[in-house]
Amino acid sequence: MRVSWITIVSGLCTTAFTYETQQVMGGPDLGATPSFTCTDPPADKPNCSCTCTNGITFDQPLSLDSQNCAGTSANDCQAEKGEWARQEQALKDEITRKTQEHNECKMELSAHVPAQIRSRYRYKGCIQVTPGSSFLPGIRSESDTMTVELCAVQCQAFQHFATTNARTCFCGDKVVGTVLEVKHSDCNSPCAGDKTEMCGAFWKFNLYTKVV
């Protein structure tokens, strides 16, 4: 009796099994030479059969070791990785879009900064401060003819200037206290001296910084 090994590969699984050639109804001299064939059954029920020339067939189902089969878990893992990758890319795309919108908004706002001060000051945005705080400790002035240019002239000796409440100008070398950049539309008070320009709002300031 001879023992032979056959290896079946199905997906990611490898299964080894043995079969024994048998002398049926006597020996080889009776013409009962066994032959071995493997059918192509469904993946979940592999099968092999041993057929002798005298017509006797032995069918033997094969059991696949599930511990050696990582197909299902690997597919699930790959699917999860793909989903996380898609979500990560969606977040990156959203950040990129928001950043572009923010930069475009600042460029648009800078385009409205009077040419007289554009070369000397950079617009920093609409800043909200805590009521009663010293936002720009320096000088403060008010005028019924207040404009962005007028405030810039009054603050030319300082690093920063800001307009607020339509007619008020603040100057200072540093911004102090808690500040928060808000939407430019929140600084919606037209300047008293030029209604086409915006001069802050209540406790909101259009802030400009000197170009170094």
mmCIF file of the C-alpha atoms, coordinates in Angstrom:
data_MODEL
# 
_entry.id   MODEL 
# 
loop_
_atom_site.group_PDB 
_atom_site.id 
_atom_site.type_symbol 
_atom_site.label_atom_id 
_atom_site.label_alt_id 
_atom_site.label_comp_id 
_atom_site.label_asym_id 
_atom_site.label_entity_id 
_atom_site.label_seq_id 
_atom_site.pdbx_PDB_ins_code 
_atom_site.Cartn_x 
_atom_site.Cartn_y 
_atom_site.Cartn_z 
_atom_site.occupancy 
_atom_site.B_iso_or_equiv 
_atom_site.pdbx_formal_charge 
_atom_site.auth_seq_id 
_atom_site.auth_comp_id 
_atom_site.auth_asym_id 
_atom_site.auth_atom_id 
_atom_site.pdbx_PDB_model_num 
ATOM 1   C CA . MET A 1 1   ? 0.000   0.000   0.000   1.00 0.00 ? 1   MET A CA 1 
ATOM 2   C CA . ARG A 1 2   ? 1.432   3.428   -0.993  1.00 0.00 ? 2   ARG A CA 1 
ATOM 3   C CA . VAL A 1 3   ? 0.610   6.736   0.652   1.00 0.00 ? 3   VAL A CA 1 
ATOM 4   C CA . SER A 1 4   ? 0.578   9.800   -1.604  1.00 0.00 ? 4   SER A CA 1 
ATOM 5   C CA . TRP A 1 5   ? 0.124   13.506  -0.683  1.00 0.00 ? 5   TRP A CA 1 
ATOM 6   C CA . ILE A 1 6   ? -1.947  15.941  -2.718  1.00 0.00 ? 6   ILE A CA 1 
ATOM 7   C CA . THR A 1 7   ? -2.099  19.698  -1.994  1.00 0.00 ? 7   THR A CA 1 
ATOM 8   C CA . ILE A 1 8   ? -5.279  21.622  -2.844  1.00 0.00 ? 8   ILE A CA 1 
ATOM 9   C CA . VAL A 1 9   ? -5.162  25.438  -3.071  1.00 0.00 ? 9   VAL A CA 1 
ATOM 10  C CA . SER A 1 10  ? -8.501  27.196  -2.686  1.00 0.00 ? 10  SER A CA 1 
ATOM 11  C CA . GLY A 1 11  ? -8.458  31.030  -2.414  1.00 0.00 ? 11  GLY A CA 1 
ATOM 12  C CA . LEU A 1 12  ? -6.126  31.843  0.455   1.00 0.00 ? 12  LEU A CA 1 
ATOM 13  C CA . CYS A 1 13  ? -6.428  28.372  2.051   1.00 0.00 ? 13  CYS A CA 1 
ATOM 14  C CA . THR A 1 14  ? -4.038  25.467  1.693   1.00 0.00 ? 14  THR A CA 1 
ATOM 15  C CA . THR A 1 15  ? -5.180  21.968  2.683   1.00 0.00 ? 15  THR A CA 1 
ATOM 16  C CA . ALA A 1 16  ? -3.207  18.752  2.619   1.00 0.00 ? 16  ALA A CA 1 
ATOM 17  C CA . PHE A 1 17  ? -4.796  15.327  2.624   1.00 0.00 ? 17  PHE A CA 1 
ATOM 18  C CA . THR A 1 18  ? -3.794  11.719  1.886   1.00 0.00 ? 18  THR A CA 1 
ATOM 19  C CA . TYR A 1 19  ? -5.323  8.885   0.025   1.00 0.00 ? 19  TYR A CA 1 
ATOM 20  C CA . GLU A 1 20  ? -4.377  5.259   -0.224  1.00 0.00 ? 20  GLU A CA 1 
ATOM 21  C CA . THR A 1 21  ? -4.370  3.417   -3.513  1.00 0.00 ? 21  THR A CA 1 
ATOM 22  C CA . GLN A 1 22  ? -6.248  0.192   -3.035  1.00 0.00 ? 22  GLN A CA 1 
ATOM 23  C CA . GLN A 1 23  ? -6.107  -3.090  -4.852  1.00 0.00 ? 23  GLN A CA 1 
ATOM 24  C CA . VAL A 1 24  ? -9.753  -3.857  -5.414  1.00 0.00 ? 24  VAL A CA 1 
ATOM 25  C CA . MET A 1 25  ? -11.007 -7.388  -6.188  1.00 0.00 ? 25  MET A CA 1 
ATOM 26  C CA . GLY A 1 26  ? -7.480  -8.783  -5.991  1.00 0.00 ? 26  GLY A CA 1 
ATOM 27  C CA . GLY A 1 27  ? -4.422  -7.037  -7.388  1.00 0.00 ? 27  GLY A CA 1 
ATOM 28  C CA . PRO A 1 28  ? -3.136  -5.182  -10.416 1.00 0.00 ? 28  PRO A CA 1 
ATOM 29  C CA . ASP A 1 29  ? -3.173  -8.407  -12.354 1.00 0.00 ? 29  ASP A CA 1 
ATOM 30  C CA . LEU A 1 30  ? -6.969  -8.286  -12.331 1.00 0.00 ? 30  LEU A CA 1 
ATOM 31  C CA . GLY A 1 31  ? -6.960  -4.947  -14.117 1.00 0.00 ? 31  GLY A CA 1 
ATOM 32  C CA . ALA A 1 32  ? -8.147  -2.937  -11.083 1.00 0.00 ? 32  ALA A CA 1 
ATOM 33  C CA . THR A 1 33  ? -5.596  -0.129  -11.389 1.00 0.00 ? 33  THR A CA 1 
ATOM 34  C CA . PRO A 1 34  ? -6.851  2.834   -9.301  1.00 0.00 ? 34  PRO A CA 1 
ATOM 35  C CA . SER A 1 35  ? -6.969  6.332   -10.741 1.00 0.00 ? 35  SER A CA 1 
ATOM 36  C CA . PHE A 1 36  ? -7.290  9.583   -8.764  1.00 0.00 ? 36  PHE A CA 1 
ATOM 37  C CA . THR A 1 37  ? -9.311  12.623  -9.799  1.00 0.00 ? 37  THR A CA 1 
ATOM 38  C CA . CYS A 1 38  ? -10.328 15.840  -8.057  1.00 0.00 ? 38  CYS A CA 1 
ATOM 39  C CA . THR A 1 39  ? -13.593 17.443  -9.049  1.00 0.00 ? 39  THR A CA 1 
ATOM 40  C CA . ASP A 1 40  ? -14.180 21.201  -9.099  1.00 0.00 ? 40  ASP A CA 1 
ATOM 41  C CA . PRO A 1 41  ? -16.936 21.555  -6.501  1.00 0.00 ? 41  PRO A CA 1 
ATOM 42  C CA . PRO A 1 42  ? -18.233 24.693  -4.747  1.00 0.00 ? 42  PRO A CA 1 
ATOM 43  C CA . ALA A 1 43  ? -15.553 26.470  -2.724  1.00 0.00 ? 43  ALA A CA 1 
ATOM 44  C CA . ASP A 1 44  ? -17.260 25.631  0.563   1.00 0.00 ? 44  ASP A CA 1 
ATOM 45  C CA . LYS A 1 45  ? -17.429 21.856  -0.171  1.00 0.00 ? 45  LYS A CA 1 
ATOM 46  C CA . PRO A 1 46  ? -14.258 20.625  -1.896  1.00 0.00 ? 46  PRO A CA 1 
ATOM 47  C CA . ASN A 1 47  ? -14.271 16.959  -2.891  1.00 0.00 ? 47  ASN A CA 1 
ATOM 48  C CA . CYS A 1 48  ? -11.966 14.341  -4.381  1.00 0.00 ? 48  CYS A CA 1 
ATOM 49  C CA . SER A 1 49  ? -12.747 10.830  -5.622  1.00 0.00 ? 49  SER A CA 1 
ATOM 50  C CA . CYS A 1 50  ? -10.766 7.657   -6.253  1.00 0.00 ? 50  CYS A CA 1 
ATOM 51  C CA . THR A 1 51  ? -12.034 5.555   -9.159  1.00 0.00 ? 51  THR A CA 1 
ATOM 52  C CA . CYS A 1 52  ? -10.810 2.105   -10.115 1.00 0.00 ? 52  CYS A CA 1 
ATOM 53  C CA . THR A 1 53  ? -10.965 0.708   -13.610 1.00 0.00 ? 53  THR A CA 1 
ATOM 54  C CA . ASN A 1 54  ? -13.496 -1.835  -12.445 1.00 0.00 ? 54  ASN A CA 1 
ATOM 55  C CA . GLY A 1 55  ? -15.955 0.997   -11.814 1.00 0.00 ? 55  GLY A CA 1 
ATOM 56  C CA . ILE A 1 56  ? -15.721 1.196   -8.038  1.00 0.00 ? 56  ILE A CA 1 
ATOM 57  C CA . THR A 1 57  ? -15.544 4.813   -6.886  1.00 0.00 ? 57  THR A CA 1 
ATOM 58  C CA . PHE A 1 58  ? -14.706 6.212   -3.474  1.00 0.00 ? 58  PHE A CA 1 
ATOM 59  C CA . ASP A 1 59  ? -15.788 9.825   -2.859  1.00 0.00 ? 59  ASP A CA 1 
ATOM 60  C CA . GLN A 1 60  ? -14.083 11.696  -0.061  1.00 0.00 ? 60  GLN A CA 1 
ATOM 61  C CA . PRO A 1 61  ? -15.128 15.236  0.961   1.00 0.00 ? 61  PRO A CA 1 
ATOM 62  C CA . LEU A 1 62  ? -12.341 17.495  2.195   1.00 0.00 ? 62  LEU A CA 1 
ATOM 63  C CA . SER A 1 63  ? -12.466 19.653  5.307   1.00 0.00 ? 63  SER A CA 1 
ATOM 64  C CA . LEU A 1 64  ? -10.656 22.987  5.063   1.00 0.00 ? 64  LEU A CA 1 
ATOM 65  C CA . ASP A 1 65  ? -9.045  24.221  8.226   1.00 0.00 ? 65  ASP A CA 1 
ATOM 66  C CA . SER A 1 66  ? -10.766 27.528  8.990   1.00 0.00 ? 66  SER A CA 1 
ATOM 67  C CA . GLN A 1 67  ? -7.793  28.624  11.092  1.00 0.00 ? 67  GLN A CA 1 
ATOM 68  C CA . ASN A 1 68  ? -5.650  28.619  7.970   1.00 0.00 ? 68  ASN A CA 1 
ATOM 69  C CA . CYS A 1 69  ? -8.224  30.594  6.009   1.00 0.00 ? 69  CYS A CA 1 
ATOM 70  C CA . ALA A 1 70  ? -7.993  34.350  6.369   1.00 0.00 ? 70  ALA A CA 1 
ATOM 71  C CA . GLY A 1 71  ? -10.137 35.199  3.356   1.00 0.00 ? 71  GLY A CA 1 
ATOM 72  C CA . THR A 1 72  ? -13.210 36.595  5.080   1.00 0.00 ? 72  THR A CA 1 
ATOM 73  C CA . SER A 1 73  ? -11.394 38.560  7.783   1.00 0.00 ? 73  SER A CA 1 
ATOM 74  C CA . ALA A 1 74  ? -8.878  39.893  5.270   1.00 0.00 ? 74  ALA A CA 1 
ATOM 75  C CA . ASN A 1 75  ? -11.680 41.094  3.013   1.00 0.00 ? 75  ASN A CA 1 
ATOM 76  C CA . ASP A 1 76  ? -13.441 42.775  5.930   1.00 0.00 ? 76  ASP A CA 1 
ATOM 77  C CA . CYS A 1 77  ? -10.211 44.440  7.007   1.00 0.00 ? 77  CYS A CA 1 
ATOM 78  C CA . GLN A 1 78  ? -9.532  45.666  3.488   1.00 0.00 ? 78  GLN A CA 1 
ATOM 79  C CA . ALA A 1 79  ? -13.059 47.034  3.208   1.00 0.00 ? 79  ALA A CA 1 
ATOM 80  C CA . GLU A 1 80  ? -12.667 48.941  6.490   1.00 0.00 ? 80  GLU A CA 1 
ATOM 81  C CA . LYS A 1 81  ? -9.304  50.338  5.389   1.00 0.00 ? 81  LYS A CA 1 
ATOM 82  C CA . GLY A 1 82  ? -10.883 51.501  2.162   1.00 0.00 ? 82  GLY A CA 1 
ATOM 83  C CA . GLU A 1 83  ? -13.733 53.217  3.996   1.00 0.00 ? 83  GLU A CA 1 
ATOM 84  C CA . TRP A 1 84  ? -11.371 54.974  6.427   1.00 0.00 ? 84  TRP A CA 1 
ATOM 85  C CA . ALA A 1 85  ? -9.206  56.101  3.518   1.00 0.00 ? 85  ALA A CA 1 
ATOM 86  C CA . ARG A 1 86  ? -12.260 57.572  1.767   1.00 0.00 ? 86  ARG A CA 1 
ATOM 87  C CA . GLN A 1 87  ? -13.345 59.409  4.919   1.00 0.00 ? 87  GLN A CA 1 
ATOM 88  C CA . GLU A 1 88  ? -9.834  60.740  5.508   1.00 0.00 ? 88  GLU A CA 1 
ATOM 89  C CA . GLN A 1 89  ? -9.642  62.019  1.935   1.00 0.00 ? 89  GLN A CA 1 
ATOM 90  C CA . ALA A 1 90  ? -13.062 63.659  2.288   1.00 0.00 ? 90  ALA A CA 1 
ATOM 91  C CA . LEU A 1 91  ? -11.860 65.527  5.398   1.00 0.00 ? 91  LEU A CA 1 
ATOM 92  C CA . LYS A 1 92  ? -8.674  66.617  3.637   1.00 0.00 ? 92  LYS A CA 1 
ATOM 93  C CA . ASP A 1 93  ? -10.723 67.876  0.700   1.00 0.00 ? 93  ASP A CA 1 
ATOM 94  C CA . GLU A 1 94  ? -12.994 69.814  3.065   1.00 0.00 ? 94  GLU A CA 1 
ATOM 95  C CA . ILE A 1 95  ? -10.017 71.432  4.830   1.00 0.00 ? 95  ILE A CA 1 
ATOM 96  C CA . THR A 1 96  ? -8.537  72.398  1.469   1.00 0.00 ? 96  THR A CA 1 
ATOM 97  C CA . ARG A 1 97  ? -11.844 73.901  0.345   1.00 0.00 ? 97  ARG A CA 1 
ATOM 98  C CA . LYS A 1 98  ? -12.293 75.897  3.558   1.00 0.00 ? 98  LYS A CA 1 
ATOM 99  C CA . THR A 1 99  ? -8.705  77.151  3.397   1.00 0.00 ? 99  THR A CA 1 
ATOM 100 C CA . GLN A 1 100 ? -9.207  78.298  -0.190  1.00 0.00 ? 100 GLN A CA 1 
ATOM 101 C CA . GLU A 1 101 ? -12.436 80.076  0.743   1.00 0.00 ? 101 GLU A CA 1 
ATOM 102 C CA . HIS A 1 102 ? -10.694 81.813  3.650   1.00 0.00 ? 102 HIS A CA 1 
ATOM 103 C CA . ASN A 1 103 ? -7.774  82.938  1.501   1.00 0.00 ? 103 ASN A CA 1 
ATOM 104 C CA . GLU A 1 104 ? -10.084 84.124  -1.271  1.00 0.00 ? 104 GLU A CA 1 
ATOM 105 C CA . CYS A 1 105 ? -12.086 86.103  1.263   1.00 0.00 ? 105 CYS A CA 1 
ATOM 106 C CA . LYS A 1 106 ? -8.966  87.797  2.603   1.00 0.00 ? 106 LYS A CA 1 
ATOM 107 C CA . MET A 1 107 ? -7.797  88.594  -0.911  1.00 0.00 ? 107 MET A CA 1 
ATOM 108 C CA . GLU A 1 108 ? -11.168 90.122  -1.687  1.00 0.00 ? 108 GLU A CA 1 
ATOM 109 C CA . LEU A 1 109 ? -11.084 92.179  1.488   1.00 0.00 ? 109 LEU A CA 1 
ATOM 110 C CA . SER A 1 110 ? -7.552  93.351  0.826   1.00 0.00 ? 110 SER A CA 1 
ATOM 111 C CA . ALA A 1 111 ? -8.681  94.532  -2.587  1.00 0.00 ? 111 ALA A CA 1 
ATOM 112 C CA . HIS A 1 112 ? -11.017 96.953  -0.800  1.00 0.00 ? 112 HIS A CA 1 
ATOM 113 C CA . VAL A 1 113 ? -8.256  98.352  1.388   1.00 0.00 ? 113 VAL A CA 1 
ATOM 114 C CA . PRO A 1 114 ? -7.491  101.870 0.188   1.00 0.00 ? 114 PRO A CA 1 
ATOM 115 C CA . ALA A 1 115 ? -4.468  101.980 -2.091  1.00 0.00 ? 115 ALA A CA 1 
ATOM 116 C CA . GLN A 1 116 ? -2.917  104.702 0.079   1.00 0.00 ? 116 GLN A CA 1 
ATOM 117 C CA . ILE A 1 117 ? -2.361  102.257 2.940   1.00 0.00 ? 117 ILE A CA 1 
ATOM 118 C CA . ARG A 1 118 ? -2.205  98.926  1.085   1.00 0.00 ? 118 ARG A CA 1 
ATOM 119 C CA . SER A 1 119 ? 1.548   99.156  0.598   1.00 0.00 ? 119 SER A CA 1 
ATOM 120 C CA . ARG A 1 120 ? 2.112   99.903  4.286   1.00 0.00 ? 120 ARG A CA 1 
ATOM 121 C CA . TYR A 1 121 ? -0.530  97.834  6.090   1.00 0.00 ? 121 TYR A CA 1 
ATOM 122 C CA . ARG A 1 122 ? -1.942  94.362  5.780   1.00 0.00 ? 122 ARG A CA 1 
ATOM 123 C CA . TYR A 1 123 ? -5.559  93.707  6.636   1.00 0.00 ? 123 TYR A CA 1 
ATOM 124 C CA . LYS A 1 124 ? -5.825  91.097  9.418   1.00 0.00 ? 124 LYS A CA 1 
ATOM 125 C CA . GLY A 1 125 ? -9.583  90.634  9.519   1.00 0.00 ? 125 GLY A CA 1 
ATOM 126 C CA . CYS A 1 126 ? -12.573 91.365  11.695  1.00 0.00 ? 126 CYS A CA 1 
ATOM 127 C CA . ILE A 1 127 ? -11.594 90.881  15.323  1.00 0.00 ? 127 ILE A CA 1 
ATOM 128 C CA . GLN A 1 128 ? -13.986 90.448  18.228  1.00 0.00 ? 128 GLN A CA 1 
ATOM 129 C CA . VAL A 1 129 ? -12.737 91.342  21.694  1.00 0.00 ? 129 VAL A CA 1 
ATOM 130 C CA . THR A 1 130 ? -14.076 90.999  25.212  1.00 0.00 ? 130 THR A CA 1 
ATOM 131 C CA . PRO A 1 131 ? -16.142 94.081  26.123  1.00 0.00 ? 131 PRO A CA 1 
ATOM 132 C CA . GLY A 1 132 ? -14.205 96.437  28.376  1.00 0.00 ? 132 GLY A CA 1 
ATOM 133 C CA . SER A 1 133 ? -10.796 94.977  27.527  1.00 0.00 ? 133 SER A CA 1 
ATOM 134 C CA . SER A 1 134 ? -7.797  96.997  26.373  1.00 0.00 ? 134 SER A CA 1 
ATOM 135 C CA . PHE A 1 135 ? -7.512  95.744  22.825  1.00 0.00 ? 135 PHE A CA 1 
ATOM 136 C CA . LEU A 1 136 ? -4.818  98.080  21.496  1.00 0.00 ? 136 LEU A CA 1 
ATOM 137 C CA . PRO A 1 137 ? -3.197  99.990  24.349  1.00 0.00 ? 137 PRO A CA 1 
ATOM 138 C CA . GLY A 1 138 ? -1.923  103.140 22.699  1.00 0.00 ? 138 GLY A CA 1 
ATOM 139 C CA . ILE A 1 139 ? -4.144  105.980 21.578  1.00 0.00 ? 139 ILE A CA 1 
ATOM 140 C CA . ARG A 1 140 ? -7.846  106.211 20.829  1.00 0.00 ? 140 ARG A CA 1 
ATOM 141 C CA . SER A 1 141 ? -9.627  108.836 18.751  1.00 0.00 ? 141 SER A CA 1 
ATOM 142 C CA . GLU A 1 142 ? -13.108 109.526 17.412  1.00 0.00 ? 142 GLU A CA 1 
ATOM 143 C CA . SER A 1 143 ? -14.245 111.526 14.408  1.00 0.00 ? 143 SER A CA 1 
ATOM 144 C CA . ASP A 1 144 ? -17.405 112.106 12.414  1.00 0.00 ? 144 ASP A CA 1 
ATOM 145 C CA . THR A 1 145 ? -15.204 111.988 9.318   1.00 0.00 ? 145 THR A CA 1 
ATOM 146 C CA . MET A 1 146 ? -13.452 108.723 10.254  1.00 0.00 ? 146 MET A CA 1 
ATOM 147 C CA . THR A 1 147 ? -12.123 106.600 7.403   1.00 0.00 ? 147 THR A CA 1 
ATOM 148 C CA . VAL A 1 148 ? -9.618  103.775 7.191   1.00 0.00 ? 148 VAL A CA 1 
ATOM 149 C CA . GLU A 1 149 ? -7.031  106.166 5.728   1.00 0.00 ? 149 GLU A CA 1 
ATOM 150 C CA . LEU A 1 150 ? -7.583  108.723 8.481   1.00 0.00 ? 150 LEU A CA 1 
ATOM 151 C CA . CYS A 1 151 ? -7.090  106.098 11.183  1.00 0.00 ? 151 CYS A CA 1 
ATOM 152 C CA . ALA A 1 152 ? -3.922  104.881 9.442   1.00 0.00 ? 152 ALA A CA 1 
ATOM 153 C CA . VAL A 1 153 ? -2.506  108.412 9.406   1.00 0.00 ? 153 VAL A CA 1 
ATOM 154 C CA . GLN A 1 154 ? -3.293  108.884 13.091  1.00 0.00 ? 154 GLN A CA 1 
ATOM 155 C CA . CYS A 1 155 ? -1.615  105.558 13.918  1.00 0.00 ? 155 CYS A CA 1 
ATOM 156 C CA . GLN A 1 156 ? 1.417   105.785 11.617  1.00 0.00 ? 156 GLN A CA 1 
ATOM 157 C CA . ALA A 1 157 ? 3.799   105.661 14.592  1.00 0.00 ? 157 ALA A CA 1 
ATOM 158 C CA . PHE A 1 158 ? 2.324   102.324 15.772  1.00 0.00 ? 158 PHE A CA 1 
ATOM 159 C CA . GLN A 1 159 ? 2.461   98.744  14.586  1.00 0.00 ? 159 GLN A CA 1 
ATOM 160 C CA . HIS A 1 160 ? -1.308  98.218  14.465  1.00 0.00 ? 160 HIS A CA 1 
ATOM 161 C CA . PHE A 1 161 ? -4.476  100.218 14.011  1.00 0.00 ? 161 PHE A CA 1 
ATOM 162 C CA . ALA A 1 162 ? -8.154  99.295  14.054  1.00 0.00 ? 162 ALA A CA 1 
ATOM 163 C CA . THR A 1 163 ? -11.478 100.949 13.314  1.00 0.00 ? 163 THR A CA 1 
ATOM 164 C CA . THR A 1 164 ? -14.708 100.294 15.215  1.00 0.00 ? 164 THR A CA 1 
ATOM 165 C CA . ASN A 1 165 ? -18.223 101.645 15.716  1.00 0.00 ? 165 ASN A CA 1 
ATOM 166 C CA . ALA A 1 166 ? -18.084 103.661 12.473  1.00 0.00 ? 166 ALA A CA 1 
ATOM 167 C CA . ARG A 1 167 ? -16.150 106.581 13.968  1.00 0.00 ? 167 ARG A CA 1 
ATOM 168 C CA . THR A 1 168 ? -13.536 105.239 16.399  1.00 0.00 ? 168 THR A CA 1 
ATOM 169 C CA . CYS A 1 169 ? -9.846  104.536 15.783  1.00 0.00 ? 169 CYS A CA 1 
ATOM 170 C CA . PHE A 1 170 ? -7.434  102.587 17.998  1.00 0.00 ? 170 PHE A CA 1 
ATOM 171 C CA . CYS A 1 171 ? -3.626  102.466 17.726  1.00 0.00 ? 171 CYS A CA 1 
ATOM 172 C CA . GLY A 1 172 ? -1.098  100.210 19.451  1.00 0.00 ? 172 GLY A CA 1 
ATOM 173 C CA . ASP A 1 173 ? 2.105   98.252  19.127  1.00 0.00 ? 173 ASP A CA 1 
ATOM 174 C CA . LYS A 1 174 ? 0.632   94.955  20.338  1.00 0.00 ? 174 LYS A CA 1 
ATOM 175 C CA . VAL A 1 175 ? -2.726  93.248  20.535  1.00 0.00 ? 175 VAL A CA 1 
ATOM 176 C CA . VAL A 1 176 ? -3.609  92.252  24.097  1.00 0.00 ? 176 VAL A CA 1 
ATOM 177 C CA . GLY A 1 177 ? -6.410  90.320  25.745  1.00 0.00 ? 177 GLY A CA 1 
ATOM 178 C CA . THR A 1 178 ? -8.567  87.588  24.295  1.00 0.00 ? 178 THR A CA 1 
ATOM 179 C CA . VAL A 1 179 ? -9.386  88.157  20.637  1.00 0.00 ? 179 VAL A CA 1 
ATOM 180 C CA . LEU A 1 180 ? -11.311 86.107  18.111  1.00 0.00 ? 180 LEU A CA 1 
ATOM 181 C CA . GLU A 1 181 ? -11.323 86.442  14.353  1.00 0.00 ? 181 GLU A CA 1 
ATOM 182 C CA . VAL A 1 182 ? -14.920 86.405  13.108  1.00 0.00 ? 182 VAL A CA 1 
ATOM 183 C CA . LYS A 1 183 ? -16.589 86.781  9.727   1.00 0.00 ? 183 LYS A CA 1 
ATOM 184 C CA . HIS A 1 184 ? -15.840 90.001  7.916   1.00 0.00 ? 184 HIS A CA 1 
ATOM 185 C CA . SER A 1 185 ? -19.575 90.575  7.559   1.00 0.00 ? 185 SER A CA 1 
ATOM 186 C CA . ASP A 1 186 ? -19.733 90.959  11.359  1.00 0.00 ? 186 ASP A CA 1 
ATOM 187 C CA . CYS A 1 187 ? -17.784 94.218  10.982  1.00 0.00 ? 187 CYS A CA 1 
ATOM 188 C CA . ASN A 1 188 ? -20.715 95.905  9.284   1.00 0.00 ? 188 ASN A CA 1 
ATOM 189 C CA . SER A 1 189 ? -20.590 99.534  10.403  1.00 0.00 ? 189 SER A CA 1 
ATOM 190 C CA . PRO A 1 190 ? -19.869 101.896 7.475   1.00 0.00 ? 190 PRO A CA 1 
ATOM 191 C CA . CYS A 1 191 ? -17.189 104.445 8.254   1.00 0.00 ? 191 CYS A CA 1 
ATOM 192 C CA . ALA A 1 192 ? -18.641 107.806 9.227   1.00 0.00 ? 192 ALA A CA 1 
ATOM 193 C CA . GLY A 1 193 ? -16.473 109.618 6.673   1.00 0.00 ? 193 GLY A CA 1 
ATOM 194 C CA . ASP A 1 194 ? -16.867 107.115 3.795   1.00 0.00 ? 194 ASP A CA 1 
ATOM 195 C CA . LYS A 1 195 ? -19.880 104.817 3.622   1.00 0.00 ? 195 LYS A CA 1 
ATOM 196 C CA . THR A 1 196 ? -18.125 102.569 1.104   1.00 0.00 ? 196 THR A CA 1 
ATOM 197 C CA . GLU A 1 197 ? -15.640 101.483 3.791   1.00 0.00 ? 197 GLU A CA 1 
ATOM 198 C CA . MET A 1 198 ? -16.327 99.385  6.871   1.00 0.00 ? 198 MET A CA 1 
ATOM 199 C CA . CYS A 1 199 ? -15.242 100.551 10.316  1.00 0.00 ? 199 CYS A CA 1 
ATOM 200 C CA . GLY A 1 200 ? -15.900 97.637  12.639  1.00 0.00 ? 200 GLY A CA 1 
ATOM 201 C CA . ALA A 1 201 ? -18.994 97.211  14.809  1.00 0.00 ? 201 ALA A CA 1 
ATOM 202 C CA . PHE A 1 202 ? -19.836 97.013  18.515  1.00 0.00 ? 202 PHE A CA 1 
ATOM 203 C CA . TRP A 1 203 ? -16.707 95.498  20.128  1.00 0.00 ? 203 TRP A CA 1 
ATOM 204 C CA . LYS A 1 204 ? -15.601 94.315  16.729  1.00 0.00 ? 204 LYS A CA 1 
ATOM 205 C CA . PHE A 1 205 ? -12.615 95.846  14.971  1.00 0.00 ? 205 PHE A CA 1 
ATOM 206 C CA . ASN A 1 206 ? -11.247 95.940  11.450  1.00 0.00 ? 206 ASN A CA 1 
ATOM 207 C CA . LEU A 1 207 ? -7.602  95.301  12.310  1.00 0.00 ? 207 LEU A CA 1 
ATOM 208 C CA . TYR A 1 208 ? -4.611  96.330  10.193  1.00 0.00 ? 208 TYR A CA 1 
ATOM 209 C CA . THR A 1 209 ? -0.937  95.534  10.791  1.00 0.00 ? 209 THR A CA 1 
ATOM 210 C CA . LYS A 1 210 ? 2.052   97.424  9.441   1.00 0.00 ? 210 LYS A CA 1 
ATOM 211 C CA . VAL A 1 211 ? 4.004   95.593  6.748   1.00 0.00 ? 211 VAL A CA 1 
ATOM 212 C CA . VAL A 1 212 ? 7.539   94.885  7.939   1.00 0.00 ? 212 VAL A CA 1 
# 
